[in-house]
Amino acid sequence: MASSISIPRLVSSKYRLVILLLVVIVSGASQGLLLPLLSILLERHGVSSDLNGMNAAALYIGIFCTMFFVEKPVVRFGYKKVIVTGLILVTGCSLLFPVNSSLYLWFVLRLLVGVGDSSLHFATQQWILSSSPADKRGRFFSLYGMAYGIGFSIGPLGINLLPFGEAAPFLISGGLYAVILLLMLRIPNEMPEQASPGENAENRFVRSYKLAWFALIPPLLYGVMEASMNSSFPLYGLRIALGKEWISLLLLTFGLGSIILQLPLGVWSDRIGRKKVLMICGFTGAALFLLIPAAGAFIPLLFLLFALAGGVVGSFYSLGMSYAADIVPKTILPAAGVIASVHYSVGSVLGPVFGGYGIQYVSIHSLFYFLGAVFLVFALIGFGFTREPKEDVGT
């Protein structure tokens, strides 16, 4: 009798994971498409580059602001309902973009896309983390990181649909969201574990920091690294006389390294512990970043260093969240997820600022010295974090 019950549950769990990963792939592809596509279309319509950039910021404003209220709907209505609401919001906005090219309308639509994407990502992350067994949490959540990386990488290919009309990329994106929405409706809803009545929001956030402060640093570092590499490395590359095509290929190599090593690092963290893997990756990433200036403009060595560096630090967000889920009780895991998302957003803002300022006023190589230093410091302070994961930290 027990085996006849466990098999359907196992199938249901695998089916749910596949659908959630498809949600992440489509969402990542949409984000990867909208950023360059809307910039290209606004340029075609004669919008200045400064207004174009300000309009693009609306997506990140929506993502950042969502983190301050998304926890409550997830706790009250469940994971599925928040994901479905996010899908409906993003689908509707995707279909409205080609209706009117007003700069103000597109700002609002981008803002709403940021809200929808951020909501469904948050609920998806929490659902995967809370439903994963502790001994497989690393590999399951690494699949989330791989899915987003794959989606974000293939998204810009949608620009090739423009010869069929400016509406074509939006219609395809909206259609994919609609298909995923129909699949999501087939999954039963689940509710997060509820906190005790006397545990207020401040206690949840403060307790998350007390229990898992070390595990919540990686999302911050990941945001710093990702944003500074994408925004400041092109400036560095041009100053050392790299061609634009090499700059783009090196960034692609960095991203591919992250995708390829997500699952192996997740599996490894399940076997030897996430803290050990994070510290090893921190030390290795620091060394690789510090070696990049020595490579100069020697392309083969740069490709090797970029592939390795992207691989070892590209899993920091997923490894950090998996480690936090090992430590904090499930009742406050959504609060830890909010902190991680805010850390990532803050890092995404600080990264380009430090990178650009350093290149302009300190040293042309300061970007990599800075990244090497922060990952080294993170790895060193790991020696001072002694909290051990528990099977059931809520008891």
Protein Blocks (a to p, Z undefined) as FASTA:
>chain_A
ZZmmmmmmmmmmmmmmmmmmmmmmmmmmmmmmmmmmmmmmmmmnopafklmmmmmmmmmm
mmmmmmmmmmmmmmmnojklmmmmmmmmmmmmmmmmmmpccfklmmmmmmmmmmmmmmmm
mmmmmmmmmmpcfklmmmmmmmmmmmmmmmmmmmmmmmmmmmnojklmmmmmmmmmmmmm
mmmmmpccdddddddfklcfklmmmmmmmmmmmmmmmmmmmmmmmmmmmmmmmmmmmmno
pafklmmmmmmmmmmmmmmmmmmmmmmmmmnopklmmmmmmmmmmmmmmmmmmnmmafkl
mmmmmmmmmmmmmmmmmmmmmmmmmmmcfklmmmmmmmmmmmmmmmmmmmmmmmmmmmmm
momklmmmmmmmmmmmmmmmmmmpcbdcdfblmZZ
